[in-house]
Structures are given as C-alpha cells and as structure tokens.
C-alpha cells in the first residue's frame, strides 16, 4: 500500500482536538462489551453500540464508562439531550473520567459557553497534566474568546512539547492543528506561518490544507495561496531521484503530460493518492513514489519540454526495485503520450474511386 497522507478532520476547527480524543478507547475499558461498543462507535454505528451496552447498563445503571460510551452514541445519532443526560450521569458516577470532561467541554463550545468549556478543560488537565492535548484545547477556546496572546502562549507550549518528543510526524500534526485554529479565526499571518512549518516537516499537510474547510476563512489570503503553490521540500537527502524530459508541456496542468502521467501510474499499478496537487507551475502526485510534473522552462510558450521527476526514500526502496519501478513507470508515460498522439492524428482521406 502507498503512504497514507493526512486528510482534513471533518469537524469544526475548535472541536478538532476534543473530538479527536473522543475516538480513543477508554483506558479502563476491560469489559468485552465496552470494547465492542467502542469498536462500533469507531465504525460509525452508534445504534449498534448502544444496543451492545444495554445489558451492562441494565445490570449496572450507573456504570460510568458505559454511560460515557452511550452518551457518545446518542450524540452521533443527533439525540443531544439524551447524550447530555448520559454524560452528566457518567461524571456524577466517576468525576475522574478525563474523556467525559473533554466531551463536556465540546458541548459547552458548541453552545458558545466558553467560560464553562475552560473549566471543563482545566479539570481534564488536572486529571492528566502531561496529556499532549491540554494546551491545544485550552488555546483553541481562548482563541474563540478573542484572547489571542493567552491562546498563543498555550499553542507555543503545545508545539514545544510535540517537538520535544522528537517525532517529526507528531510535530507536523501539532503545527497543522494550531494552524487550523488560527485560520478559522481569521489570523492569516499566524495560520500561514504555522502551516508552513507543518509542511516543512511533512508536505502531506499542504495537500490536506487544500481541501480543509478550516482554511476557508483565509481562502483569499495571498500568503496562503503562495504557500500552497510553493514546493518547499522537493526530494530530500537520502531520496532516489529520476528525471525525464518530454516534448509535450505540463502547461499549468492543461497540457497532455499530467494526464499521461496519471494514466501511466494506473497502468503501472503504482499506488497513489487521487488528491493530486495542481498549481500553475507544477503538479504533485503522492504515493510510494513522489511524482512531480512541470515545464522545464517555466513560462515557455508552445510545446516546450515538460519534465517528470520521480523520487522515493532510498531506505524504502532498494536499488533493484527502484529501477524496475522507474523503468516500468516511465515506459508507460511514453506509451500514454504515444496513444494520445495517435488518437489526435487526423484520419487519412479516403482514396478516390478508380478512373476519377
């Protein structure tokens, strides 16, 4: 399988961190029915999850973890009042359930009760002071209150903790989540600066940002457009790289070269993300192989030469496998362009009848 690239979270920006945590299994969910209910929730089957919990709750009506899971099922069904009642009962039965406080904060945020949300989030922080999402959640709510300086302080602590874990993936996601919060409140400069760092760590976040509704509030920002049209990374050190030039152009994605490359990837059975990045200067196809298509001479008119650049981490592909896959892919590009040329060639005039 190809590399899995980040995708936008389908939640409002200020609930992103809270609802991301809500999908995590309960730490103490040792009962088989709790485990099954959590799995059903993860699969998007709230009715089945509630049914799985019913026998346990009949026997133990105040089982805190079961009530918390059923509250989530109710929320997923749109039965907000019932979900809230279950959540309140869960907290009354066990006020140490951190996830329940996070969910309570999510409800308060949805109702624009930001002071109450901060109280719930502080309670969650008390229960687990080292939890990575504490500062992200608090910063998100403070930003909703317009308390930019305080929010930024929490975001900086969140990013510092992510960087201290020395995992590029964690730091990239952390920067991206902070950027979504800034973007949603219209702080374009802060959003773009933070998103830039996320992309420097993992260019998949540029791909994610293109379709992320959290960035709609700053969609007209010239800085954001420039960032999304800039290839910050290119092949890293330690990558194998192959380039080939073709007589037909990229032409901002409207030329024949990009469509030939996509056809070639399919025919070569190379896994790739269907979300292709297309800009006026280049296109990027993400997968096991990083495929960039561009005009060799930007701005040239006519059928100036186009370039296909293919790269992949040397650690992921041995030299032999790399060569086989490159040869197969580039051969398919040539064939795709040849098929296109033949299909566009005008049909020959029919021969004249004899004697005329």
Beta strands, then each sheet from edge to edge (+ up, - down):
strand 1: 239-246
strand 2: 277-278
strand 3: 282-285
strand 4: 290-295
strand 5: 306-313
sheet 1: 1+ 5- 4+ 3- 2+
end
